[in-house]
Amino acid sequence: MRSCCCAQHSLMVLNVSGNGITSVADLHCLHQLRHLAVADNNLSDVAELTQLLSESWRRLERLDVANNHLCRRSKYRDYVIIASPALGQSVDAAPEPLCPLAVASPGFGAGGGVGGRN
């Protein structure tokens, strides 16, 4: 994933869902990201994610973390929303009680999910 940093000034949408990823730390340089789909991976570190959201991905409008280990953590959604001003308070409906499909900022079009997710 380190090679993604060569596109750090232009990459706005990234879908790395279903790749067995355990960390997104190497994506710290992608400051222009608006939509990030990392669903169906092995992410478990809520602190890593919230740090990236608050320091590197401040423009992120949509985040899909469904079906990751971190979804089982207590109040992880609250930490994600607090860490990212651009995501705001809007949270899409969850198919399972503990893991939402995505977190989106108000104004992001309904039904227009990243990677084909709604």
KOLZA-90593 format. One line per 10 residues: number of its first residue (from 1); their letters; for each residue x, y, z of N, C-alpha, C. Coordinates in nm, 3 decimals, always signed. Example, Ala and Ser with C-alpha at 12.3 -4.5 7.8 and 13.67 -1.06 7.14 Angstrom:
2
1) AS) +1.319,-0.569,+0.780,+1.230,-0.450,+0.780,+1.320,-0.330,+0.780  +1.285,-0.225,+0.708,+1.367,-0.106,+0.714,+1.290,+0.003,+0.787
END
This chain:
118
1) MRSCCCAQHS) +0.082,-0.120,+0.000,+0.000,+0.000,+0.000,+0.086,+0.125,+0.000  +0.212,+0.112,+0.028,+0.299,+0.229,+0.032,+0.305,+0.301,-0.102  +0.287,+0.229,-0.212,+0.293,+0.292,-0.343,+0.178,+0.389,-0.366  +0.073,+0.382,-0.286,-0.039,+0.476,-0.299,+0.004,+0.619,-0.272  +0.112,+0.636,-0.195,+0.155,+0.771,-0.160,+0.204,+0.850,-0.280  +0.234,+0.783,-0.391,+0.274,+0.858,-0.510,+0.155,+0.937,-0.565  +0.035,+0.900,-0.528,-0.085,+0.970,-0.573,-0.144,+1.057,-0.462  -0.063,+1.095,-0.367,-0.113,+1.165,-0.249,-0.181,+1.299,-0.277  -0.149,+1.363,-0.386,-0.208,+1.493,-0.416,-0.335,+1.483,-0.499  -0.366,+1.364,-0.551,-0.481,+1.354,-0.640,-0.580,+1.243,-0.602
11) LMVLNVSGNG) -0.538,+1.143,-0.528,-0.626,+1.030,-0.498,-0.735,+1.072,-0.399  -0.860,+1.059,-0.442,-0.973,+1.101,-0.359,-1.062,+0.984,-0.320  -1.061,+0.876,-0.395,-1.144,+0.759,-0.368,-1.055,+0.636,-0.371  -1.063,+0.556,-0.265,-0.982,+0.435,-0.258,-1.067,+0.322,-0.201  -1.070,+0.210,-0.273,-1.141,+0.091,-0.228,-1.040,-0.023,-0.216  -1.009,-0.060,-0.094,-0.919,-0.172,-0.067,-0.992,-0.278,+0.015  -1.120,-0.290,-0.007,-1.202,-0.387,+0.065,-1.165,-0.529,+0.027  -1.175,-0.619,+0.125,-1.156,-0.761,+0.101,-1.014,-0.802,+0.066  -0.915,-0.736,+0.124,-0.776,-0.768,+0.092,-0.697,-0.822,+0.211  -0.760,-0.851,+0.322,-0.690,-0.904,+0.438,-0.600,-0.803,+0.506
21) ITSVADLHCL) -0.627,-0.676,+0.488,-0.544,-0.568,+0.544,-0.558,-0.565,+0.696  -0.445,-0.553,+0.764,-0.445,-0.545,+0.911,-0.415,-0.405,+0.961  -0.368,-0.316,+0.873,-0.334,-0.179,+0.913,-0.351,-0.087,+0.793  -0.392,+0.036,+0.824,-0.402,+0.138,+0.719,-0.301,+0.250,+0.741  -0.206,+0.227,+0.828,-0.106,+0.329,+0.863,-0.027,+0.377,+0.741  -0.001,+0.289,+0.646,+0.076,+0.327,+0.527,+0.000,+0.424,+0.437  -0.128,+0.444,+0.462,-0.208,+0.536,+0.381,-0.212,+0.676,+0.441  -0.131,+0.702,+0.541,-0.131,+0.831,+0.612,-0.107,+0.949,+0.520  -0.039,+0.928,+0.410,-0.002,+1.038,+0.320,-0.115,+1.081,+0.227  -0.225,+1.009,+0.226,-0.336,+1.038,+0.133,-0.429,+1.144,+0.191
31) HQLRHLAVAD) -0.380,+1.267,+0.195,-0.453,+1.376,+0.259,-0.576,+1.423,+0.181  -0.586,+1.388,+0.054,-0.698,+1.433,-0.029,-0.815,+1.334,-0.030  -0.802,+1.222,+0.040,-0.908,+1.121,+0.038,-1.043,+1.178,+0.079  -1.145,+1.146,+0.002,-1.283,+1.183,+0.034,-1.364,+1.059,+0.070  -1.335,+0.947,+0.002,-1.409,+0.822,+0.023,-1.308,+0.709,+0.040  -1.321,+0.635,+0.149,-1.231,+0.523,+0.175,-1.313,+0.401,+0.213  -1.296,+0.293,+0.136,-1.363,+0.166,+0.165,-1.257,+0.065,+0.205  -1.264,+0.021,+0.331,-1.172,-0.080,+0.384,-1.252,-0.193,+0.448  -1.369,-0.219,+0.396,-1.456,-0.323,+0.449,-1.396,-0.461,+0.424  -1.441,-0.557,+0.503,-1.404,-0.697,+0.485,-1.253,-0.719,+0.490
41) NNLSDVAELT) -1.187,-0.657,+0.588,-1.045,-0.675,+0.610,-1.025,-0.724,+0.754  -0.905,-0.707,+0.806,-0.872,-0.752,+0.942,-0.827,-0.636,+1.029  -0.887,-0.519,+1.011,-0.851,-0.403,+1.091,-0.902,-0.419,+1.233  -0.817,-0.394,+1.331,-0.859,-0.409,+1.470,-0.819,-0.291,+1.557  -0.734,-0.202,+1.509,-0.680,-0.094,+1.590,-0.761,+0.034,+1.573  -0.853,+0.058,+1.666,-0.937,+0.178,+1.660,-0.851,+0.303,+1.677  -0.751,+0.297,+1.763,-0.664,+0.413,+1.788,-0.591,+0.454,+1.660  -0.542,+0.357,+1.585,-0.474,+0.387,+1.459,-0.569,+0.458,+1.363  -0.689,+0.405,+1.350,-0.788,+0.463,+1.259,-0.825,+0.605,+1.301  -0.853,+0.626,+1.428,-0.893,+0.759,+1.474,-0.779,+0.860,+1.462
51) QLLSESWRRL) -0.656,+0.815,+1.481,-0.543,+0.906,+1.464,-0.531,+0.950,+1.318  -0.546,+0.857,+1.225,-0.541,+0.891,+1.084,-0.656,+0.983,+1.045  -0.773,+0.958,+1.099,-0.888,+1.043,+1.069,-0.867,+1.186,+1.119  -0.809,+1.202,+1.235,-0.793,+1.336,+1.292,-0.671,+1.409,+1.239  -0.569,+1.337,+1.192,-0.446,+1.402,+1.150,-0.424,+1.401,+0.998  -0.459,+1.294,+0.931,-0.426,+1.280,+0.789,-0.547,+1.289,+0.696  -0.656,+1.230,+0.736,-0.773,+1.221,+0.647,-0.882,+1.317,+0.690  -0.847,+1.441,+0.706,-0.942,+1.541,+0.758,-1.052,+1.576,+0.659  -1.037,+1.539,+0.532,-1.138,+1.570,+0.431,-1.230,+1.452,+0.401  -1.210,+1.342,+0.469,-1.287,+1.221,+0.442,-1.436,+1.245,+0.465
61) ERLDVANNHL) -1.518,+1.212,+0.367,-1.662,+1.229,+0.374,-1.734,+1.096,+0.391  -1.670,+0.989,+0.352,-1.733,+0.857,+0.361,-1.628,+0.754,+0.397  -1.663,+0.670,+0.495,-1.573,+0.566,+0.543,-1.651,+0.437,+0.560  -1.605,+0.332,+0.495,-1.669,+0.201,+0.505,-1.571,+0.106,+0.573  -1.602,+0.068,+0.696,-1.517,-0.023,+0.773,-1.592,-0.152,+0.811  -1.701,-0.180,+0.743,-1.784,-0.296,+0.777,-1.703,-0.425,+0.775  -1.740,-0.515,+0.863,-1.682,-0.649,+0.869,-1.531,-0.649,+0.895  -1.489,-0.565,+0.987,-1.352,-0.564,+1.038,-1.358,-0.595,+1.187  -1.248,-0.640,+1.242,-1.243,-0.673,+1.385,-1.274,-0.551,+1.472  -1.236,-0.433,+1.427,-1.259,-0.314,+1.508,-1.408,-0.285,+1.528
71) CRRSKYRDYV) -1.492,-0.340,+1.443,-1.637,-0.321,+1.457,-1.692,-0.386,+1.583  -1.618,-0.476,+1.639,-1.663,-0.544,+1.761,-1.626,-0.466,+1.887  -1.546,-0.362,+1.871,-1.502,-0.282,+1.986,-1.615,-0.193,+2.034  -1.625,-0.182,+2.164,-1.727,-0.099,+2.225,-1.709,+0.047,+2.185  -1.815,+0.109,+2.136,-1.820,+0.251,+2.101,-1.721,+0.294,+1.994  -1.677,+0.202,+1.911,-1.583,+0.241,+1.806,-1.642,+0.346,+1.712  -1.772,+0.338,+1.685,-1.836,+0.436,+1.597,-1.827,+0.576,+1.656  -1.845,+0.587,+1.786,-1.835,+0.718,+1.852,-1.695,+0.776,+1.835  -1.594,+0.693,+1.854,-1.455,+0.739,+1.839,-1.428,+0.785,+1.697  -1.480,+0.713,+1.599,-1.460,+0.748,+1.458,-1.525,+0.882,+1.427
81) IIASPALGQS) -1.645,+0.902,+1.471,-1.718,+1.027,+1.443,-1.651,+1.145,+1.510  -1.607,+1.128,+1.633,-1.539,+1.236,+1.706,-1.406,+1.271,+1.639  -1.334,+1.171,+1.590,-1.202,+1.193,+1.531,-1.206,+1.264,+1.397  -1.318,+1.258,+1.327,-1.323,+1.313,+1.192,-1.431,+1.419,+1.179  -1.391,+1.545,+1.178,-1.488,+1.654,+1.165,-1.570,+1.646,+1.036  -1.510,+1.601,+0.927,-1.580,+1.596,+0.799,-1.689,+1.489,+0.796  -1.675,+1.385,+0.877,-1.777,+1.279,+0.879,-1.902,+1.324,+0.951  -1.890,+1.419,+1.041,-2.006,+1.470,+1.112,-2.073,+1.366,+1.198  -2.201,+1.381,+1.220,-2.277,+1.293,+1.307,-2.362,+1.192,+1.231  -2.357,+1.193,+1.100,-2.442,+1.105,+1.020,-2.381,+0.966,+1.010
91) VDAAPEPLCP) -2.458,+0.867,+1.054,-2.414,+0.727,+1.045,-2.522,+0.649,+0.974  -2.483,+0.582,+0.863,-2.578,+0.501,+0.789,-2.630,+0.386,+0.874  -2.746,+0.334,+0.840,-2.804,+0.222,+0.911,-2.715,+0.100,+0.901  -2.711,+0.023,+1.008,-2.623,-0.093,+1.016,-2.698,-0.221,+0.984  -2.637,-0.311,+0.906,-2.700,-0.440,+0.881,-2.689,-0.530,+1.003  -2.590,-0.507,+1.087,-2.570,-0.580,+1.211,-2.561,-0.475,+1.321  -2.601,-0.508,+1.444,-2.602,-0.408,+1.550,-2.466,-0.345,+1.578  -2.357,-0.415,+1.557,-2.226,-0.365,+1.597,-2.146,-0.304,+1.484  -2.188,-0.320,+1.360,-2.102,-0.275,+1.251,-2.183,-0.209,+1.139  -2.168,-0.077,+1.124,-2.243,-0.009,+1.018,-2.183,-0.035,+0.881
101) LAVASPGFGA) -2.263,-0.017,+0.779,-2.210,-0.024,+0.643,-2.107,+0.085,+0.620  -2.139,+0.206,+0.665,-2.048,+0.317,+0.642,-2.083,+0.432,+0.733  -1.990,+0.524,+0.745,-2.012,+0.650,+0.812,-2.000,+0.755,+0.704  -2.097,+0.845,+0.698,-2.096,+0.944,+0.590,-2.125,+1.082,+0.645  -2.072,+1.181,+0.577,-2.101,+1.318,+0.616,-2.238,+1.357,+0.561  -2.304,+1.452,+0.628,-2.432,+1.500,+0.575,-2.408,+1.560,+0.437  -2.497,+1.532,+0.346,-2.483,+1.586,+0.211,-2.424,+1.488,+0.113  -2.365,+1.378,+0.163,-2.316,+1.276,+0.071,-2.437,+1.203,+0.021  -2.452,+1.189,-0.107,-2.573,+1.136,-0.169,-2.616,+1.001,-0.116  -2.741,+0.988,-0.084,-2.796,+0.862,-0.035,-2.791,+0.758,-0.143
111) GGGVGGRN) -2.752,+0.637,-0.104,-2.749,+0.525,-0.197,-2.627,+0.521,-0.286  -2.537,+0.617,-0.275,-2.420,+0.622,-0.362,-2.295,+0.576,-0.290  -2.293,+0.456,-0.242,-2.183,+0.407,-0.160,-2.056,+0.382,-0.239  -1.947,+0.374,-0.169,-1.817,+0.344,-0.226,-1.810,+0.195,-0.255  -1.758,+0.157,-0.369,-1.741,+0.016,-0.400,-1.871,-0.059,-0.416  -1.978,+0.012,-0.451,-2.106,-0.054,-0.476,-2.189,-0.076,-0.351  -2.144,-0.033,-0.236,-2.222,-0.049,-0.113,-2.318,+0.068,-0.100  -2.433,+0.043,-0.041,-2.530,+0.151,-0.019,-2.535,+0.188,+0.125
END
